C-alpha cells in the first residue's frame, strides 16, 4: 500500500500480485473516494493522470530492471516517439500538422493558380467586351451620323422645293392680275365703244382731281406761311425771354406770362403741323388718283387707237393663263413631295438600330456580371493568398516549436549523456544523438577505434554503463527525483561495482534511491544520506536506519 500527498489531495494505491482472493489487483483512492477502474489498465491510467506521472518517463528514468529493454536499445523511430512523449511533445502530431499545412498550402497554391487563371480569362473577356462595346458604340454613332445626314439631305431637298414654291407663289400671285387683264383684253375685243365711254368718264375724273390738287396745294402754301410766323414768334419768345417783342413793341413780361405764351405757341405749331401732314396725305392721294386716271386713259386710248394690238395682247394673256395652269400643277406636285419628305423625315427620326441596341445591352449586362465575378474572384484569391501566407507562418511556427523544444532537448540530452559517459567510462565512450529524416539515432563510439556503432555491439558491462548514463541523464533533465533499480550491479566486476556506487552517491542529492541487489557493500556508500536498508541473511530480514 502506497499513500501519497499531491496538491493537497490524499491518494492511496493498494496493489497486490497473486493474492489468494484478489489476484493481481489495484485499488486507487482519492480523499477516500474510489477512482478504481473496471480494469487494471484503466486504474493505472487514472493514477498517471491524477499524480501527473508519465509511465514511460518512470520506466526509462526511474526504474531499472535487467530484463526490460533500455532506452539505448530502442529503434530510431521508437526512440523518437518515446522521448517525444516523455517531454510532452507529440512530434507525430506536429509533423502531421506540418504535413497537413504543407498539403493545405499546396492545395491553396493550386486553387490560387486555377482561380488566377480563371481571373485572367475573365479579365481577358472584360477587355474583349469593352472592345466590343466600344465598337458597337462607334457603330451606333455612325448610324446616328447617317441618320443626321439623311435628315439633312431631306431638309436640303425640302429647302430647294420651298425656294421653287416661293417662285411658284410669286408667279401665281400675278394670276388674278393676268386673268383680269385677260378679261379686259377679251372685253376690249368684244366692245370698243364701251372703252370710249369709259375714257370720257376717266378724263372727267382726271379734271376734277387736278382741280382738287390745285386747291390742296394752295391750302398747303397758306399753312406753311402760318407755320413760319408761329415759328418766328416762338423763337423770339425763346431767345428774348425778358425783352421787347419785335412785332408789337410791348415788353413781353407785361402781357401774358412767358410760360403761358410759349405753351400757346407750341400748341399752335403742333396743330399746324398736324394739318400739314393731313393736307399732304390728301395731296398724295390725289396725285395717286391722277396718275391712275392718266394711266387708265392712256391704256384706253391705246386700245382704241390700235385694236389689232388688243388681239395680240389677248393671245398673250391667253398663253399666260395656260402657263399658270401648268404652274398650279407643279405646285400641287411640290406640295405632295413636301408631304412625302415630311413623312420620310419622321420615319428616319423614329428609326433605331434595334440589333445594335440589343447587342449593346446584352454586352453591357455581360460586362457588369463579369466585373462582379472578377470582384468576387479577386476577393477569394486575396483571401486564399492571405490563408496561404498564414499557412507559411503556421508551418514556420510549428517547425520553430519542434526545433526549439525537441531539438533543444535532444542537444541537452546528448550533452548530459556525454557528461555521464565521461564520468562512468573516464572518456572511453562518447555518444551522438541526432534526428535524421523523422527518426532519432543514438550511437556510441569507443575511443580505441573512433567509430560510431550501435548499442548492441558493446559488451554487457559497457552496455550497463551506457544504460546508466542515458537513464541518469534523462532523470536529471526531467527532474524525476527518484530511482528504482533491480540488480544494478549485474555483470559488473569487483572494480565496476564500487565505481558505479561512487557514481550514484555523487548524484544522490535531492533524489530517492531504491536498490535491490546481493552486494552487502551497497549500504556503505549512502552513509551520508538518510537511508533505510533491508538486509536478508540466512532467511532472516533485518532493517537498518541511517
LINVEN-V148989 format. One record per residue. N is the residue number from 1. RES is the residue in one letter. SS is DSSP state (h for helix, s for strand, l for the rest). OMEGA is omega as a letter, one per 30 degrees, with the letter a starting at -180 (none if undefined). Layout:
n->N res->RES ss->SS omega->OMEGA
n->N res->RES ss->SS omega->OMEGA
//
This chain:
n->1 res->X ss->l omega->l
n->2 res->X ss->s omega->l
n->3 res->X ss->s omega->a
n->4 res->X ss->s omega->l
n->5 res->X ss->s omega->a
n->6 res->X ss->s omega->l
n->7 res->X ss->l omega->l
n->8 res->X ss->l omega->l
n->9 res->X ss->s omega->l
n->10 res->X ss->s omega->a
n->11 res->X ss->s omega->l
n->12 res->X ss->s omega->l
n->13 res->X ss->s omega->a
n->14 res->X ss->s omega->a
n->15 res->X ss->s omega->l
n->16 res->X ss->s omega->l
n->17 res->X ss->s omega->l
n->18 res->X ss->s omega->l
n->19 res->X ss->s omega->a
n->20 res->X ss->l omega->a
n->21 res->X ss->l omega->a
n->22 res->X ss->l omega->a
n->23 res->X ss->s omega->l
n->24 res->X ss->s omega->a
n->25 res->X ss->s omega->l
n->26 res->X ss->s omega->l
n->27 res->X ss->s omega->a
n->28 res->X ss->s omega->a
n->29 res->X ss->s omega->l
n->30 res->X ss->s omega->a
n->31 res->X ss->l omega->l
n->32 res->X ss->l omega->l
n->33 res->X ss->s omega->a
n->34 res->X ss->s omega->l
n->35 res->X ss->l omega->a
n->36 res->X ss->l omega->l
n->37 res->X ss->l omega->l
n->38 res->X ss->l omega->l
n->39 res->X ss->l omega->l
n->40 res->X ss->h omega->a
n->41 res->X ss->h omega->l
n->42 res->X ss->h omega->l
n->43 res->X ss->h omega->l
n->44 res->X ss->h omega->l
n->45 res->X ss->h omega->l
n->46 res->X ss->h omega->l
n->47 res->X ss->h omega->l
n->48 res->X ss->h omega->a
n->49 res->X ss->h omega->a
n->50 res->X ss->h omega->a
n->51 res->X ss->h omega->l
n->52 res->X ss->l omega->a
n->53 res->X ss->l omega->l
n->54 res->X ss->l omega->a
n->55 res->X ss->h omega->a
n->56 res->X ss->h omega->l
n->57 res->X ss->h omega->l
n->58 res->X ss->h omega->a
n->59 res->X ss->h omega->a
n->60 res->X ss->h omega->a
n->61 res->X ss->h omega->a
n->62 res->X ss->h omega->a
n->63 res->X ss->s omega->a
n->64 res->X ss->s omega->l
n->65 res->X ss->s omega->a
n->66 res->X ss->l omega->a
n->67 res->X ss->l omega->a
n->68 res->X ss->l omega->l
n->69 res->X ss->l omega->a
n->70 res->X ss->l omega->l
n->71 res->X ss->h omega->a
n->72 res->X ss->h omega->a
n->73 res->X ss->h omega->a
n->74 res->X ss->l omega->l
n->75 res->X ss->l omega->a
n->76 res->X ss->h omega->a
n->77 res->X ss->h omega->l
n->78 res->X ss->h omega->l
n->79 res->X ss->h omega->l
n->80 res->X ss->h omega->a
n->81 res->X ss->h omega->a
n->82 res->X ss->h omega->a
n->83 res->X ss->h omega->l
n->84 res->X ss->h omega->a
n->85 res->X ss->h omega->a
n->86 res->X ss->h omega->a
n->87 res->X ss->l omega->l
n->88 res->X ss->l omega->a
n->89 res->X ss->l omega->a
n->90 res->X ss->l omega->a
n->91 res->X ss->h omega->l
n->92 res->X ss->h omega->l
n->93 res->X ss->h omega->l
n->94 res->X ss->h omega->l
n->95 res->X ss->h omega->l
n->96 res->X ss->h omega->l
n->97 res->X ss->h omega->l
n->98 res->X ss->h omega->l
n->99 res->X ss->h omega->l
n->100 res->X ss->h omega->l
n->101 res->X ss->h omega->l
n->102 res->X ss->h omega->l
n->103 res->X ss->h omega->l
n->104 res->X ss->h omega->l
n->105 res->X ss->h omega->l
n->106 res->X ss->h omega->l
n->107 res->X ss->h omega->l
n->108 res->X ss->h omega->l
n->109 res->X ss->h omega->l
n->110 res->X ss->h omega->l
n->111 res->X ss->h omega->l
n->112 res->X ss->h omega->l
n->113 res->X ss->h omega->a
n->114 res->X ss->h omega->a
n->115 res->X ss->h omega->l
n->116 res->X ss->h omega->l
n->117 res->X ss->h omega->l
n->118 res->X ss->h omega->l
n->119 res->X ss->h omega->l
n->120 res->X ss->h omega->l
n->121 res->X ss->h omega->l
n->122 res->X ss->h omega->a
n->123 res->X ss->h omega->l
n->124 res->X ss->h omega->l
n->125 res->X ss->h omega->l
n->126 res->X ss->h omega->l
n->127 res->X ss->h omega->l
n->128 res->X ss->h omega->l
n->129 res->X ss->h omega->l
n->130 res->X ss->h omega->l
n->131 res->X ss->h omega->l
n->132 res->X ss->h omega->l
n->133 res->X ss->h omega->l
n->134 res->X ss->h omega->l
n->135 res->X ss->h omega->l
n->136 res->X ss->h omega->l
n->137 res->X ss->h omega->l
n->138 res->X ss->h omega->l
n->139 res->X ss->h omega->l
n->140 res->X ss->h omega->l
n->141 res->X ss->h omega->l
n->142 res->X ss->h omega->l
n->143 res->X ss->h omega->l
n->144 res->X ss->h omega->l
n->145 res->X ss->h omega->l
n->146 res->X ss->h omega->l
n->147 res->X ss->h omega->l
n->148 res->X ss->h omega->l
n->149 res->X ss->h omega->l
n->150 res->X ss->h omega->l
n->151 res->X ss->h omega->l
n->152 res->X ss->h omega->l
n->153 res->X ss->h omega->l
n->154 res->X ss->h omega->l
n->155 res->X ss->h omega->l
n->156 res->X ss->h omega->l
n->157 res->X ss->h omega->l
n->158 res->X ss->h omega->l
n->159 res->X ss->h omega->l
n->160 res->X ss->h omega->a
n->161 res->X ss->h omega->l
n->162 res->X ss->h omega->l
n->163 res->X ss->h omega->l
n->164 res->X ss->h omega->l
n->165 res->X ss->h omega->l
n->166 res->X ss->h omega->l
n->167 res->X ss->h omega->l
n->168 res->X ss->h omega->a
n->169 res->X ss->h omega->l
n->170 res->X ss->h omega->l
n->171 res->X ss->h omega->a
n->172 res->X ss->h omega->l
n->173 res->X ss->l omega->l
n->174 res->X ss->l omega->a
n->175 res->X ss->h omega->a
n->176 res->X ss->h omega->l
n->177 res->X ss->h omega->l
n->178 res->X ss->h omega->l
n->179 res->X ss->h omega->l
n->180 res->X ss->h omega->l
n->181 res->X ss->h omega->l
n->182 res->X ss->h omega->l
n->183 res->X ss->h omega->l
n->184 res->X ss->h omega->a
n->185 res->X ss->h omega->l
n->186 res->X ss->h omega->l
n->187 res->X ss->h omega->l
n->188 res->X ss->h omega->l
n->189 res->X ss->h omega->a
n->190 res->X ss->h omega->a
n->191 res->X ss->l omega->l
n->192 res->X ss->h omega->a
n->193 res->X ss->h omega->l
n->194 res->X ss->h omega->l
n->195 res->X ss->h omega->l
n->196 res->X ss->h omega->l
n->197 res->X ss->h omega->l
n->198 res->X ss->h omega->a
n->199 res->X ss->h omega->l
n->200 res->X ss->h omega->l
n->201 res->X ss->h omega->l
n->202 res->X ss->h omega->l
n->203 res->X ss->h omega->l
n->204 res->X ss->h omega->l
n->205 res->X ss->h omega->a
n->206 res->X ss->h omega->l
n->207 res->X ss->h omega->l
n->208 res->X ss->h omega->a
n->209 res->X ss->h omega->l
n->210 res->X ss->h omega->l
n->211 res->X ss->h omega->a
n->212 res->X ss->h omega->l
n->213 res->X ss->h omega->a
n->214 res->X ss->h omega->a
n->215 res->X ss->h omega->a
n->216 res->X ss->h omega->l
n->217 res->X ss->h omega->l
n->218 res->X ss->h omega->l
n->219 res->X ss->h omega->a
n->220 res->X ss->h omega->l
n->221 res->X ss->h omega->l
n->222 res->X ss->h omega->l
n->223 res->X ss->h omega->a
n->224 res->X ss->h omega->l
n->225 res->X ss->h omega->l
n->226 res->X ss->h omega->a
n->227 res->X ss->h omega->a
n->228 res->X ss->h omega->l
n->229 res->X ss->h omega->l
n->230 res->X ss->h omega->a
n->231 res->X ss->h omega->l
n->232 res->X ss->h omega->l
n->233 res->X ss->h omega->l
n->234 res->X ss->h omega->l
n->235 res->X ss->h omega->l
n->236 res->X ss->h omega->l
n->237 res->X ss->h omega->a
n->238 res->X ss->h omega->a
n->239 res->X ss->h omega->a
n->240 res->X ss->l omega->a
n->241 res->X ss->l omega->a
n->242 res->X ss->l omega->a
n->243 res->X ss->l omega->l
n->244 res->X ss->s omega->l
n->245 res->X ss->l omega->a
n->246 res->X ss->l omega->a
n->247 res->X ss->l omega->a
n->248 res->X ss->l omega->l
n->249 res->X ss->l omega->l
n->250 res->X ss->l omega->l
n->251 res->X ss->s omega->a
n->252 res->X ss->h omega->a
n->253 res->X ss->h omega->l
n->254 res->X ss->h omega->l
n->255 res->X ss->l omega->l
n->256 res->X ss->l omega->l
n->257 res->X ss->l omega->a
n->258 res->X ss->h omega->a
n->259 res->X ss->h omega->a
n->260 res->X ss->h omega->l
n->261 res->X ss->h omega->a
n->262 res->X ss->h omega->a
n->263 res->X ss->h omega->a
n->264 res->X ss->h omega->l
n->265 res->X ss->h omega->a
n->266 res->X ss->h omega->l
n->267 res->X ss->h omega->l
n->268 res->X ss->h omega->l
n->269 res->X ss->h omega->a
n->270 res->X ss->h omega->a
n->271 res->X ss->h omega->l
n->272 res->X ss->h omega->l
n->273 res->X ss->h omega->l
n->274 res->X ss->h omega->l
n->275 res->X ss->h omega->l
n->276 res->X ss->h omega->a
n->277 res->X ss->h omega->a
n->278 res->X ss->h omega->a
n->279 res->X ss->h omega->a
n->280 res->X ss->h omega->l
n->281 res->X ss->h omega->l
n->282 res->X ss->h omega->l
n->283 res->X ss->h omega->a
n->284 res->X ss->h omega->a
n->285 res->X ss->h omega->l
n->286 res->X ss->h omega->l
n->287 res->X ss->h omega->l
n->288 res->X ss->h omega->l
n->289 res->X ss->h omega->l
n->290 res->X ss->h omega->a
n->291 res->X ss->h omega->l
n->292 res->X ss->h omega->l
n->293 res->X ss->h omega->a
n->294 res->X ss->h omega->a
n->295 res->X ss->h omega->a
n->296 res->X ss->h omega->l
n->297 res->X ss->h omega->a
n->298 res->X ss->h omega->l
n->299 res->X ss->h omega->a
n->300 res->X ss->h omega->a
n->301 res->X ss->h omega->a
n->302 res->X ss->h omega->l
n->303 res->X ss->h omega->a
n->304 res->X ss->h omega->a
n->305 res->X ss->h omega->a
n->306 res->X ss->l omega->a
n->307 res->X ss->h omega->l
n->308 res->X ss->h omega->l
n->309 res->X ss->h omega->l
n->310 res->X ss->h omega->l
n->311 res->X ss->h omega->l
n->312 res->X ss->h omega->l
n->313 res->X ss->h omega->l
n->314 res->X ss->h omega->l
n->315 res->X ss->h omega->l
n->316 res->X ss->h omega->a
n->317 res->X ss->h omega->l
n->318 res->X ss->h omega->l
n->319 res->X ss->h omega->l
n->320 res->X ss->h omega->l
n->321 res->X ss->h omega->l
n->322 res->X ss->h omega->l
n->323 res->X ss->h omega->l
n->324 res->X ss->h omega->l
n->325 res->X ss->h omega->l
n->326 res->X ss->h omega->l
n->327 res->X ss->h omega->l
n->328 res->X ss->h omega->l
n->329 res->X ss->h omega->l
n->330 res->X ss->h omega->l
n->331 res->X ss->h omega->l
n->332 res->X ss->h omega->l
n->333 res->X ss->h omega->l
n->334 res->X ss->h omega->l
n->335 res->X ss->h omega->l
n->336 res->X ss->h omega->l
n->337 res->X ss->h omega->l
n->338 res->X ss->h omega->l
n->339 res->X ss->h omega->l
n->340 res->X ss->h omega->l
n->341 res->X ss->h omega->l
n->342 res->X ss->h omega->l
n->343 res->X ss->h omega->l
n->344 res->X ss->h omega->l
n->345 res->X ss->h omega->l
n->346 res->X ss->h omega->l
n->347 res->X ss->h omega->l
n->348 res->X ss->h omega->l
n->349 res->X ss->h omega->a
n->350 res->X ss->h omega->a
n->351 res->X ss->l omega->l
n->352 res->X ss->l omega->l
n->353 res->X ss->l omega->a
n->354 res->X ss->h omega->a
n->355 res->X ss->h omega->l
n->356 res->X ss->h omega->a
n->357 res->X ss->h omega->l
n->358 res->X ss->h omega->l
n->359 res->X ss->h omega->l
n->360 res->X ss->h omega->l
n->361 res->X ss->h omega->l
n->362 res->X ss->h omega->a
n->363 res->X ss->h omega->a
n->364 res->X ss->h omega->l
n->365 res->X ss->h omega->l
n->366 res->X ss->h omega->l
n->367 res->X ss->h omega->l
n->368 res->X ss->h omega->l
n->369 res->X ss->h omega->l
n->370 res->X ss->h omega->l
n->371 res->X ss->h omega->l
n->372 res->X ss->h omega->l
n->373 res->X ss->h omega->l
n->374 res->X ss->h omega->l
n->375 res->X ss->h omega->a
n->376 res->X ss->h omega->a
n->377 res->X ss->h omega->l
n->378 res->X ss->h omega->l
n->379 res->X ss->h omega->l
n->380 res->X ss->h omega->a
n->381 res->X ss->h omega->l
n->382 res->X ss->h omega->l
n->383 res->X ss->h omega->l
n->384 res->X ss->h omega->l
n->385 res->X ss->h omega->l
n->386 res->X ss->h omega->l
n->387 res->X ss->h omega->l
n->388 res->X ss->h omega->l
n->389 res->X ss->h omega->l
n->390 res->X ss->h omega->l
n->391 res->X ss->h omega->l
n->392 res->X ss->h omega->l
n->393 res->X ss->h omega->a
n->394 res->X ss->h omega->l
n->395 res->X ss->h omega->l
n->396 res->X ss->h omega->l
n->397 res->X ss->h omega->l
n->398 res->X ss->h omega->l
n->399 res->X ss->h omega->l
n->400 res->X ss->h omega->l
n->401 res->X ss->h omega->a
n->402 res->X ss->h omega->a
n->403 res->X ss->h omega->a
n->404 res->X ss->h omega->a
n->405 res->X ss->h omega->a
n->406 res->X ss->h omega->a
n->407 res->X ss->h omega->l
n->408 res->X ss->h omega->l
n->409 res->X ss->h omega->l
n->410 res->X ss->h omega->l
n->411 res->X ss->h omega->l
n->412 res->X ss->h omega->a
n->413 res->X ss->h omega->l
n->414 res->X ss->h omega->l
n->415 res->X ss->h omega->a
n->416 res->X ss->h omega->l
n->417 res->X ss->h omega->l
n->418 res->X ss->h omega->l
n->419 res->X ss->h omega->l
n->420 res->X ss->h omega->l
n->421 res->X ss->h omega->l
n->422 res->X ss->h omega->l
n->423 res->X ss->h omega->a
n->424 res->X ss->h omega->a
n->425 res->X ss->h omega->a
n->426 res->X ss->l omega->l
n->427 res->X ss->l omega->a
n->428 res->X ss->l omega->a
n->429 res->X ss->s omega->l
n->430 res->X ss->s omega->a
n->431 res->X ss->s omega->l
n->432 res->X ss->s omega->l
n->433 res->X ss->s omega->a
n->434 res->X ss->s omega->l
n->435 res->X ss->s omega->l
n->436 res->X ss->s omega->l
n->437 res->X ss->l omega->l
n->438 res->X ss->l omega->l
n->439 res->X ss->s omega->a
n->440 res->X ss->s omega->a
n->441 res->X ss->s omega->l
n->442 res->X ss->s omega->a
n->443 res->X ss->s omega->a
n->444 res->X ss->s omega->a
n->445 res->X ss->s omega->l
n->446 res->X ss->s omega->a
n->447 res->X ss->l omega->a
n->448 res->X ss->l omega->a
n->449 res->X ss->l omega->l
n->450 res->X ss->l omega->a
n->451 res->X ss->l omega->l
n->452 res->X ss->s omega->a
n->453 res->X ss->s omega->l
n->454 res->X ss->l omega->a
n->455 res->X ss->h omega->a
n->456 res->X ss->h omega->a
n->457 res->X ss->h omega->l
n->458 res->X ss->l omega->l
n->459 res->X ss->l omega->a
n->460 res->X ss->h omega->a
n->461 res->X ss->h omega->l
n->462 res->X ss->h omega->l
n->463 res->X ss->h omega->l
n->464 res->X ss->h omega->l
n->465 res->X ss->h omega->l
n->466 res->X ss->h omega->l
n->467 res->X ss->h omega->l
n->468 res->X ss->h omega->a
n->469 res->X ss->h omega->a
n->470 res->X ss->h omega->a
n->471 res->X ss->h omega->l
n->472 res->X ss->h omega->l
n->473 res->X ss->h omega->l
n->474 res->X ss->h omega->a
n->475 res->X ss->h omega->l
n->476 res->X ss->h omega->a
n->477 res->X ss->h omega->a
n->478 res->X ss->h omega->l
n->479 res->X ss->l omega->a
n->480 res->X ss->l omega->l
n->481 res->X ss->l omega->l
n->482 res->X ss->s omega->a
n->483 res->X ss->s omega->l
n->484 res->X ss->s omega->a
n->485 res->X ss->s omega->l
n->486 res->X ss->s omega->a
n->487 res->X ss->l omega->a
n->488 res->X ss->l omega->a
n->489 res->X ss->l omega->a
n->490 res->X ss->l omega->l
n->491 res->X ss->l omega->a
n->492 res->X ss->l omega->l
n->493 res->X ss->l omega->a
n->494 res->X ss->h omega->l
n->495 res->X ss->h omega->a
n->496 res->X ss->h omega->a
n->497 res->X ss->h omega->l
n->498 res->X ss->h omega->l
n->499 res->X ss->h omega->a
n->500 res->X ss->h omega->l
n->501 res->X ss->h omega->l
n->502 res->X ss->h omega->l
n->503 res->X ss->h omega->a
n->504 res->X ss->h omega->a
n->505 res->X ss->h omega->l
n->506 res->X ss->h omega->a
n->507 res->X ss->l omega->a
n->508 res->X ss->l omega->a
n->509 res->X ss->l omega->l
n->510 res->X ss->l omega->l
n->511 res->X ss->l omega->l
n->512 res->X ss->s omega->a
n->513 res->X ss->s omega->l
n->514 res->X ss->s omega->a
n->515 res->X ss->s omega->l
n->516 res->X ss->s omega->a
n->517 res->X ss->l omega->a
n->518 res->X ss->l omega->a
n->519 res->X ss->l omega->a
n->520 res->X ss->h omega->a
n->521 res->X ss->h omega->l
n->522 res->X ss->h omega->a
n->523 res->X ss->h omega->a
n->524 res->X ss->h omega->a
n->525 res->X ss->h omega->a
n->526 res->X ss->h omega->a
n->527 res->X ss->l omega->a
n->528 res->X ss->l omega->a
n->529 res->X ss->l omega->l
n->530 res->X ss->l omega->a
n->531 res->X ss->l omega->l
n->532 res->X ss->s omega->a
n->533 res->X ss->s omega->l
n->534 res->X ss->s omega->a
n->535 res->X ss->s omega->l
n->536 res->X ss->s omega->a
n->537 res->X ss->s omega->l
n->538 res->X ss->l omega->l
n->539 res->X ss->l omega->a
n->540 res->X ss->s omega->l
n->541 res->X ss->s omega->l
n->542 res->X ss->s omega->a
n->543 res->X ss->s omega->l
n->544 res->X ss->s omega->a
n->545 res->X ss->s omega->l
n->546 res->X ss->l omega->none
//
